[in-house]
Amino acid sequence: MANAARQATASRKTRETDITVTVNLDGTGTSTIATGIGFLDHMLEAFSKHSLIDLNVAATGDLHIDGHHTTEDVGLVMGQAIREALGDRAGIRRFGSATIPMDEACARAAVDISGRPYLVWKVEFSQDRLGEMDTELFKEWFAAFAQMAGLTLHVEVLYGANNHHKIEASFKALARALRQAIEMDPRSPGIPSTKGSL
């Protein structure tokens, strides 16, 4: 498994969105992101950089309505691509966690690549929008991503005042936690579960 290409491409096309995502789990953190939502692009670039997952996202959606469908569906397709790239998950570390400061804000993420999707979200904002993005959509992205990737994911902003810092620290915490969880563990080449499957 250590020499296998952990790469995948996933797509989703509906009357609301048309999205294609390609990932390389053993990349260098390079990315090409185009969702039509500038702030989401910025967060996904940071995710790629700090997870070391090469990430290409091409998305068009009904942004004339709002950013909800595009944001949620990008999360779904990214999660699907990562799940497919992980294959049977043999040899991965499975668990990861990270605490990331960004100026006055601090966020924590914990990941279990369990196959059992679950999101715990303890993040609050003091404004409704960041750039052109509704702040309520961040939870939608994290929930969709965890669902399709098969992650148990806990995200918490411990403290902070600046909303940009709080959400950017959250994306970076997810990135670093996931980077740890998807790493190959040379001491444990099998499925990291007593059940024998994830």
C-alpha positions in Angstrom: 0.0 0.0 0.0 2.9 2.4 0.7 3.8 2.5 -2.9 0.3 2.6 -4.3 -1.0 5.8 -5.8 -3.5 7.3 -3.4 -5.2 9.5 -5.9 -8.8 9.9 -7.0 -11.2 12.1 -9.0 -14.8 12.5 -8.1 -17.6 14.5 -9.8 -21.1 15.6 -9.1 -23.5 17.2 -11.6 -27.0 18.3 -10.8 -29.3 21.1 -11.9 -27.7 23.2 -9.1 -23.9 22.5 -9.4 -21.3 20.9 -11.6 -18.2 19.9 -9.6 -15.0 17.9 -10.2 -12.4 17.3 -7.6 -9.0 15.5 -7.9 -6.9 14.7 -4.9 -3.4 13.2 -4.3 -3.1 12.2 -0.7 0.7 12.0 -1.0 1.2 15.3 -2.6 3.0 18.5 -1.7 0.1 20.8 -1.0 -0.3 22.3 -4.4 -3.8 23.4 -5.5 -5.9 24.9 -8.2 -9.2 26.0 -6.8 -12.1 27.7 -8.6 -15.5 27.6 -6.9 -16.8 31.0 -7.7 -16.7 31.9 -4.0 -13.5 33.7 -3.2 -13.5 33.1 0.6 -14.1 29.3 0.1 -11.3 29.2 -2.5 -9.0 30.8 0.1 -9.9 28.2 2.8 -9.5 25.3 0.4 -6.0 26.6 -0.7 -5.1 26.7 3.0 -6.5 23.2 3.5 -4.4 21.8 0.7 -1.2 23.6 1.8 -1.4 22.4 5.4 -2.7 18.8 4.7 -0.1 18.3 1.9 -3.0 16.9 -0.2 -2.7 18.1 -3.8 -6.2 19.4 -4.6 -7.9 20.5 -7.8 -11.4 21.8 -7.5 -13.5 23.0 -10.5 -17.0 24.1 -9.5 -19.8 26.0 -11.1 -23.1 26.5 -9.3 -26.2 28.6 -8.9 -24.5 31.5 -7.2 -27.1 33.9 -8.5 -29.3 32.3 -5.8 -26.7 32.0 -3.0 -23.6 30.0 -2.1 -25.3 27.2 -0.3 -25.5 24.5 -3.0 -22.0 25.1 -4.3 -20.4 25.1 -0.8 -22.2 22.0 0.4 -21.6 20.1 -2.9 -17.9 21.0 -2.9 -17.7 19.5 0.6 -19.5 16.3 -0.7 -17.3 15.8 -3.7 -14.0 16.6 -1.8 -15.0 14.0 0.8 -15.9 11.4 -1.8 -12.5 11.9 -3.6 -10.6 11.5 -0.4 -12.6 8.4 0.6 -11.9 6.8 -2.8 -8.2 7.8 -2.6 -7.9 6.1 0.8 -9.0 2.8 -0.7 -9.4 0.1 2.0 -7.5 2.3 4.5 -4.9 -0.3 5.3 -1.8 1.0 6.9 -3.1 4.5 7.8 -2.7 6.0 11.2 -6.5 6.6 11.3 -6.5 9.2 14.1 -5.3 12.8 14.0 -5.6 16.0 16.0 -4.3 19.5 15.8 -4.6 22.8 17.7 -3.9 25.8 15.5 -3.5 29.4 16.7 -4.1 32.3 14.3 -3.4 35.6 16.0 -5.9 35.9 18.8 -8.0 32.9 17.7 -7.3 29.2 18.4 -9.1 26.2 16.9 -8.9 22.5 17.5 -9.8 19.6 15.2 -9.8 15.8 15.9 -10.3 13.2 13.2 -11.1 9.5 13.2 -11.2 7.9 9.7 -13.7 5.5 11.1 -16.2 5.1 8.2 -18.8 6.4 10.6 -19.6 10.0 9.6 -20.2 12.4 12.5 -19.6 16.1 13.0 -19.3 17.9 16.3 -19.2 21.7 15.5 -18.5 24.2 18.2 -17.8 27.3 16.2 -19.6 30.6 16.6 -19.4 33.8 14.6 -20.3 37.3 15.4 -21.3 38.3 11.9 -23.4 36.8 9.1 -20.9 37.1 6.2 -17.2 36.8 5.4 -16.6 38.3 2.0 -19.4 37.0 -0.1 -19.9 33.9 2.0 -22.6 33.3 4.6 -20.9 32.2 7.8 -23.6 29.5 8.4 -22.3 27.7 5.3 -19.0 26.7 6.9 -20.8 24.2 9.0 -22.5 22.9 5.9 -19.2 22.4 4.2 -17.6 20.6 7.2 -20.7 18.4 7.6 -20.8 17.4 3.9 -17.1 16.7 3.9 -17.2 14.5 7.0 -20.2 12.6 5.6 -18.7 11.7 2.3 -15.2 11.1 3.6 -16.4 8.8 6.3 -14.9 10.8 9.1 -15.8 11.3 12.7 -14.8 15.0 13.0 -14.8 17.3 16.0 -14.1 21.0 15.3 -14.0 23.6 18.1 -12.9 27.3 18.2 -11.5 27.6 21.7 -11.5 31.4 21.7 -11.1 34.3 19.3 -12.6 37.6 18.2 -11.9 37.9 14.5 -14.2 35.7 12.4 -11.8 35.3 9.6 -9.1 34.1 12.0 -11.6 31.7 13.6 -12.6 29.9 10.5 -9.2 29.9 8.9 -7.7 28.3 12.0 -10.5 25.7 11.8 -9.7 24.8 8.2 -6.0 24.6 9.0 -6.7 22.5 12.1 -8.7 20.0 10.0 -5.9 20.0 7.4 -3.2 19.1 10.0 -5.4 16.6 11.8 -6.2 14.9 8.5 -2.6 14.9 7.3 -1.7 13.0 10.5 -4.6 10.5 10.1 -4.0 9.6 6.5 -0.2 9.1 6.9 1.0 5.6 6.4 2.2 3.9 9.7 5.1 1.6 9.0 4.5 -0.2 12.3 0.9 -1.1 11.5 0.5 -2.2 7.8 -3.0 -3.7 8.3 -6.5 -2.2 8.8 -6.3 0.0 11.9 -9.3 -1.6 13.6 -10.0 -4.6 15.9 -13.0 -5.3 13.6 -10.7 -5.8 10.6 -12.4 -3.2 8.5 -13.2 0.5 8.4 
